[in-house]
Amino acid sequence: MNRDHYAVVAGITRYPGVNDLQSPVMDARMFRDWLVDPLGGQLPKEHVKTITTKPTGTAVTDPYLARPIKRQIDHALELIHTEVNQAVEEDPQRWENTRLYLYVSGHGIMPGRGDAALLLADARPGRYENLELRSYVDWYRNCAVFREVVVFADCCRTYFRLVEPSTVGFDVCSRPKERVRTLVGYAAGPDDPAYEERELAIDPDKRRGYFTRALVDGLRRARNDPAFNAVTSVTLAEYVAVAVLEATRGRPVPQQVEMPSDAGHPIVFSSARGQETGMVTIRFPSGWTAPVDLLQGTVRTTYDPTVGPWTLPLPPGAYAVVRCGTFDGAPFADGGMFMAAIGGSCVIQL
């Protein structure tokens, strides 16, 4: 168990002042399940505070009375701060192992002076109550309650120029105490939408946000970073970006994830594990004879297409085929990007 890891997980489906969503509560539960999984995040269950729309009861019609609201999330964070500060005071060496996960799913905006914000259940026109995430990340960087802070937001980032971003509900810190490692993953780019699964082939009770599904899949299945023999922020970002783009390619605005990661100081998400490989056959466009590279993170493997289709075993993860010695995948379908799944075999037509 990761005894010094904590999480606040929020999912909001009902918005009396805006319009309801389908998947955020189930998204939140899906992420929580990974957090407490002994083969996943390995958090003690009591370290995860889940704040979601209540599944039963009379639906609230007055936005002012709707829940969850920002104060509930701040209170959950405050309780965690108290527990972590006490543990670190008793044993300062524990700080090196501390981590906070903050996951949110629901309606989202990009405020006039912010990056991305979760709309709270009491949001309504003229008063879009929100939790602006960049300000919280900045606060954690300055106050260093945790060694690592991981933020994921499965929300739209529609630009609302006149909406003020929320303030952080905690006192400011005079200066950074220690260097804090952070990973921030937004489901969409600036002023872009994030989508829920609506395919008829998917049972309504099993539909999720594309970002959350790819996120949890990636935490379980992305390629191991060879430096750690485990999934890291670098390999997770690769996996999620490609998976979400592929899943939403038919939408009016394909969803492009923002999850910049520091390759020099990655966050490690899972213990070392073996990975089942699958046989992948890469077929080239008719007449293509120029050498190509297969990119897997920073690793390049060169191939001569004149030999014919390229068949090789690949662990699950995100890959790209590009012109040899470049990052140019423009000549190929989907820019040369593709996903390798767990086990089995597949054919990639470039």
C-alpha positions as CSV (number, residue, x, y, z in Angstrom):
1,M,0.0,0.0,0.0
2,N,1.1,3.6,-0.7
3,R,0.4,4.9,2.8
4,D,1.4,8.4,2.0
5,H,-0.7,8.8,-1.1
6,Y,-4.1,10.6,-0.9
7,A,-6.9,11.5,-3.3
8,V,-9.9,13.7,-3.7
9,V,-12.2,12.5,-6.5
10,A,-15.2,14.6,-7.7
11,G,-17.9,13.8,-10.3
12,I,-20.9,16.0,-11.0
13,T,-23.8,14.9,-13.3
14,R,-26.7,17.2,-12.2
15,Y,-26.6,20.9,-13.0
16,P,-30.0,22.6,-12.4
17,G,-28.6,25.9,-13.7
18,V,-26.9,24.5,-16.8
19,N,-27.6,21.0,-18.3
20,D,-27.1,17.5,-16.9
21,L,-24.4,15.1,-18.0
22,Q,-24.4,11.3,-18.0
23,S,-20.9,9.9,-17.2
24,P,-19.1,12.0,-14.6
25,V,-20.2,10.1,-11.5
26,M,-19.3,6.8,-13.1
27,D,-16.0,8.3,-14.4
28,A,-15.2,9.3,-10.8
29,R,-15.9,5.8,-9.6
30,M,-13.8,4.3,-12.3
31,F,-10.8,6.4,-11.3
32,R,-11.4,5.7,-7.6
33,D,-11.5,1.9,-8.4
34,W,-8.0,2.3,-9.9
35,L,-6.7,4.3,-6.9
36,V,-7.6,1.6,-4.4
37,D,-6.8,-1.4,-6.6
38,P,-3.8,-3.4,-5.1
39,L,-2.6,-3.7,-8.7
40,G,-3.3,0.0,-9.4
41,G,-2.8,3.1,-7.3
42,Q,-2.5,1.0,-4.1
43,L,-4.1,3.7,-1.9
44,P,-5.7,2.8,1.4
45,K,-9.5,3.2,0.9
46,E,-9.7,5.7,3.8
47,H,-7.2,7.9,2.0
48,V,-9.7,8.5,-0.9
49,K,-12.4,11.1,-0.5
50,T,-15.1,10.8,-3.2
51,I,-17.5,13.7,-3.8
52,T,-20.2,13.1,-6.3
53,T,-23.8,13.9,-7.2
54,K,-26.0,11.7,-5.1
55,P,-27.5,8.8,-7.1
56,T,-30.9,8.9,-5.4
57,G,-33.5,11.3,-4.0
58,T,-35.5,14.1,-5.3
59,A,-33.7,16.1,-8.0
60,V,-32.9,19.6,-6.9
61,T,-34.2,22.3,-9.2
62,D,-32.8,25.4,-7.5
63,P,-29.1,25.8,-8.5
64,Y,-28.3,27.4,-5.2
65,L,-29.2,24.2,-3.4
66,A,-27.4,21.9,-5.7
67,R,-24.4,19.8,-4.6
68,P,-21.4,19.1,-4.7
69,I,-20.0,22.6,-4.3
70,K,-16.5,24.0,-4.0
71,R,-16.6,24.1,-0.2
72,Q,-17.0,20.4,0.0
73,I,-13.9,19.8,-2.2
74,D,-11.9,22.3,-0.2
75,H,-13.0,20.6,3.1
76,A,-11.8,17.2,1.8
77,L,-8.5,18.7,0.8
78,E,-8.1,20.4,4.2
79,L,-8.7,17.2,6.1
80,I,-6.0,15.5,4.0
81,H,-3.6,18.4,4.6
82,T,-4.0,18.0,8.3
83,E,-3.3,14.3,8.2
84,V,-0.3,14.6,6.0
85,N,1.2,17.5,7.9
86,Q,0.9,15.6,11.1
87,A,2.5,12.5,9.6
88,V,5.4,14.5,8.2
89,E,5.9,16.4,11.4
90,E,6.3,13.1,13.3
91,D,8.6,11.7,10.5
92,P,10.0,14.3,8.1
93,Q,11.4,11.6,5.8
94,R,7.8,10.5,4.9
95,W,7.4,13.7,2.8
96,E,9.4,12.3,0.0
97,N,6.7,9.6,-0.5
98,T,3.7,11.9,-0.3
99,R,1.4,12.3,-3.3
100,L,-2.0,13.9,-3.9
101,Y,-4.4,13.0,-6.7
102,L,-7.1,15.5,-7.6
103,Y,-9.5,14.1,-10.1
104,V,-12.6,16.0,-11.4
105,S,-15.2,15.2,-14.0
106,G,-18.2,17.3,-15.0
107,H,-18.9,20.5,-16.9
108,G,-15.8,22.6,-17.4
109,I,-14.8,26.0,-18.7
110,M,-11.7,28.1,-19.3
111,P,-12.1,31.2,-17.3
112,G,-10.9,34.6,-18.4
113,R,-7.8,34.4,-16.3
114,G,-7.4,30.6,-15.9
115,D,-6.5,27.3,-17.5
116,A,-9.3,25.0,-16.8
117,A,-12.1,24.9,-14.2
118,L,-14.6,22.4,-13.0
119,L,-18.1,23.9,-12.8
120,L,-19.7,23.1,-9.5
121,A,-23.3,21.9,-9.2
122,D,-24.5,25.3,-8.2
123,A,-23.2,27.0,-11.4
124,R,-25.7,29.1,-13.4
125,P,-25.7,31.9,-15.9
126,G,-24.3,35.0,-14.3
127,R,-22.6,33.0,-11.6
128,Y,-20.6,30.1,-12.9
129,E,-19.2,28.7,-9.6
130,N,-16.0,26.9,-10.4
131,L,-12.9,25.2,-9.1
132,E,-10.0,26.6,-11.2
133,L,-7.3,24.0,-11.3
134,R,-4.2,25.9,-12.3
135,S,-4.5,28.1,-9.1
136,Y,-4.6,24.9,-7.0
137,V,-1.6,23.4,-8.7
138,D,0.3,26.7,-8.2
139,W,-0.7,26.7,-4.5
140,Y,0.6,23.2,-4.0
141,R,3.8,24.0,-5.8
142,N,4.3,26.9,-3.4
143,C,3.3,25.2,-0.2
144,A,4.7,21.8,-0.7
145,V,2.2,19.8,1.3
146,F,3.0,16.9,-1.0
147,R,6.1,15.8,-2.8
148,E,4.0,15.0,-5.9
149,V,0.7,16.4,-7.1
150,V,-1.3,14.8,-9.9
151,V,-4.4,16.5,-11.3
152,F,-6.7,15.1,-13.9
153,A,-9.7,16.9,-15.3
154,D,-12.3,15.3,-17.6
155,C,-14.0,18.5,-18.5
156,C,-14.6,20.9,-21.5
157,R,-12.4,24.0,-21.6
158,T,-14.9,26.3,-23.4
159,Y,-13.6,29.9,-23.1
160,F,-15.7,32.1,-20.8
161,R,-13.9,35.4,-20.9
162,L,-16.1,37.2,-18.3
163,V,-16.1,34.4,-15.7
164,E,-13.7,34.9,-12.8
165,P,-11.6,31.9,-11.8
166,S,-12.1,30.7,-8.3
167,T,-9.6,31.4,-5.6
168,V,-7.9,28.7,-3.5
169,G,-9.5,28.4,-0.1
170,F,-6.2,28.1,1.8
171,D,-3.7,30.6,3.2
172,V,-0.8,31.5,0.9
173,C,2.7,30.4,1.6
174,S,5.6,32.8,1.7
175,R,7.9,30.8,-0.5
176,P,8.4,27.3,-1.9
177,K,9.7,24.9,0.8
178,E,10.8,22.1,-1.6
179,R,10.6,21.3,-5.2
180,V,7.2,19.7,-6.0
181,R,6.7,17.4,-8.9
182,T,3.4,17.9,-10.7
183,L,1.4,16.3,-13.5
184,V,-1.6,18.0,-14.9
185,G,-3.8,16.3,-17.5
186,Y,-6.7,18.2,-19.2
187,A,-9.1,16.2,-21.3
188,A,-9.2,18.9,-24.0
189,G,-7.2,21.8,-25.4
190,P,-8.0,25.5,-24.9
191,D,-11.6,26.4,-25.8
192,D,-12.2,22.8,-27.0
193,P,-14.9,20.3,-25.9
194,A,-14.4,17.0,-24.0
195,Y,-16.9,14.3,-25.0
196,E,-18.8,11.5,-23.3
197,E,-19.2,8.2,-25.0
198,R,-22.6,8.1,-26.8
199,E,-22.2,5.1,-29.1
200,L,-25.3,3.0,-29.2
201,A,-23.2,-0.2,-29.0
202,I,-22.1,0.8,-25.5
203,D,-24.6,0.1,-22.7
204,P,-25.7,3.5,-21.2
205,D,-24.6,2.4,-17.7
206,K,-21.1,1.6,-19.1
207,R,-20.5,4.9,-21.0
208,R,-17.6,7.0,-19.8
209,G,-15.8,10.1,-20.7
210,Y,-13.3,9.3,-23.5
211,F,-10.5,10.9,-21.4
212,T,-11.3,8.9,-18.2
213,R,-11.5,5.6,-20.1
214,A,-8.2,6.2,-21.8
215,L,-6.7,7.5,-18.5
216,V,-7.5,4.4,-16.5
217,D,-6.7,2.1,-19.4
218,G,-3.3,3.9,-19.7
219,L,-2.6,3.6,-16.0
220,R,-3.1,-0.1,-16.3
221,R,-1.7,-0.8,-19.8
222,A,0.6,1.9,-21.1
223,R,4.1,0.8,-21.9
224,N,6.6,0.5,-19.1
225,D,9.2,3.3,-19.0
226,P,12.5,1.3,-19.3
227,A,14.2,3.5,-16.7
228,F,11.7,2.4,-14.1
229,N,10.1,-0.8,-15.6
230,A,6.7,0.8,-14.8
231,V,4.1,3.1,-16.2
232,T,5.2,6.7,-15.7
233,S,3.8,10.2,-16.4
234,V,5.7,10.1,-19.7
235,T,4.3,6.8,-21.0
236,L,0.9,7.6,-19.6
237,A,0.7,10.9,-21.5
238,E,1.7,9.2,-24.8
239,Y,-1.0,6.6,-24.3
240,V,-3.8,8.9,-23.4
241,A,-3.2,11.4,-26.1
242,V,-3.3,8.9,-28.9
243,A,-6.2,6.9,-27.4
244,V,-8.4,9.9,-27.0
245,L,-7.6,11.3,-30.4
246,E,-8.3,8.0,-32.1
247,A,-11.6,7.6,-30.2
248,T,-12.9,11.1,-31.1
249,R,-11.5,11.4,-34.6
250,G,-15.1,11.4,-36.1
251,R,-16.3,14.2,-33.8
252,P,-16.6,17.8,-35.1
253,V,-13.6,18.8,-33.0
254,P,-11.4,15.8,-32.3
255,Q,-10.4,15.8,-28.6
256,Q,-6.7,16.6,-28.0
257,V,-5.5,15.9,-24.5
258,E,-3.1,18.3,-22.8
259,M,-0.7,16.4,-20.4
260,P,2.8,17.8,-20.5
261,S,5.2,15.6,-18.6
262,D,8.8,16.1,-17.4
263,A,10.9,13.3,-18.8
264,G,13.7,14.2,-16.4
265,H,11.5,13.9,-13.3
266,P,8.7,11.5,-14.2
267,I,6.0,10.4,-11.8
268,V,5.9,6.6,-11.4
269,F,2.4,5.2,-11.3
270,S,2.7,1.4,-10.9
271,S,5.1,-1.2,-9.6
272,A,7.2,-3.0,-12.1
273,R,5.2,-5.6,-14.0
274,G,5.5,-7.8,-17.1
275,Q,3.6,-6.8,-20.2
276,E,1.9,-9.1,-22.6
277,T,2.9,-8.3,-26.2
278,G,0.8,-8.6,-29.3
279,M,1.9,-9.2,-32.9
280,V,1.4,-6.0,-35.0
281,T,1.6,-5.9,-38.8
282,I,2.3,-2.5,-40.3
283,R,1.3,-2.1,-43.9
284,F,2.6,0.8,-45.9
285,P,0.9,2.9,-48.6
286,S,1.1,1.5,-52.1
287,G,4.4,2.4,-53.7
288,W,6.1,3.5,-50.4
289,T,9.8,2.5,-50.3
290,A,11.5,5.1,-48.1
291,P,12.9,3.9,-44.8
292,V,10.8,4.6,-41.7
293,D,11.2,4.8,-38.0
294,L,8.9,3.4,-35.4
295,L,8.7,5.7,-32.4
296,Q,8.0,4.4,-28.9
297,G,8.7,7.3,-26.6
298,T,12.3,8.2,-27.2
299,V,13.2,4.8,-28.8
300,R,13.5,4.6,-32.6
301,T,13.5,1.4,-34.6
302,T,14.3,1.7,-38.3
303,Y,12.7,-0.5,-41.1
304,D,13.1,-0.9,-44.8
305,P,9.5,-1.0,-46.4
306,T,10.9,-2.6,-49.6
307,V,11.0,-5.9,-47.7
308,G,7.2,-5.8,-47.3
309,P,4.8,-5.3,-44.4
310,W,6.5,-5.0,-41.0
311,T,5.4,-7.6,-38.4
312,L,6.8,-7.3,-34.9
313,P,5.7,-8.0,-31.2
314,L,4.8,-4.8,-29.3
315,P,3.7,-4.2,-25.8
316,P,0.5,-2.2,-25.4
317,G,0.9,1.6,-25.8
318,A,1.1,4.5,-28.2
319,Y,3.3,4.4,-31.3
320,A,4.1,6.4,-34.4
321,V,5.6,5.6,-37.8
322,V,7.6,8.5,-39.2
323,R,10.1,9.3,-42.0
324,C,13.5,8.0,-41.0
325,G,15.4,10.4,-38.8
326,T,12.4,12.8,-38.4
327,F,9.2,13.2,-36.5
328,D,7.2,13.5,-39.8
329,G,4.3,11.1,-40.0
330,A,2.3,13.3,-42.4
331,P,2.5,10.8,-45.3
332,F,0.6,8.2,-43.4
333,A,-2.9,7.7,-42.2
334,D,-3.6,9.4,-38.8
335,G,-0.1,10.9,-38.9
336,G,1.4,7.5,-38.5
337,M,0.0,7.2,-34.9
338,F,-1.6,4.0,-33.7
339,M,-2.3,2.1,-30.5
340,A,-1.1,-1.5,-29.7
341,A,-3.6,-3.4,-27.6
342,I,-3.0,-6.1,-25.0
343,G,-2.3,-9.5,-26.6
344,G,-3.7,-10.8,-29.8
345,S,-2.7,-9.4,-33.2
346,C,-3.7,-6.4,-35.3
347,V,-3.0,-4.9,-38.7
348,I,-2.2,-1.2,-39.1
349,Q,-2.7,0.3,-42.5
350,L,-0.7,3.5,-42.9
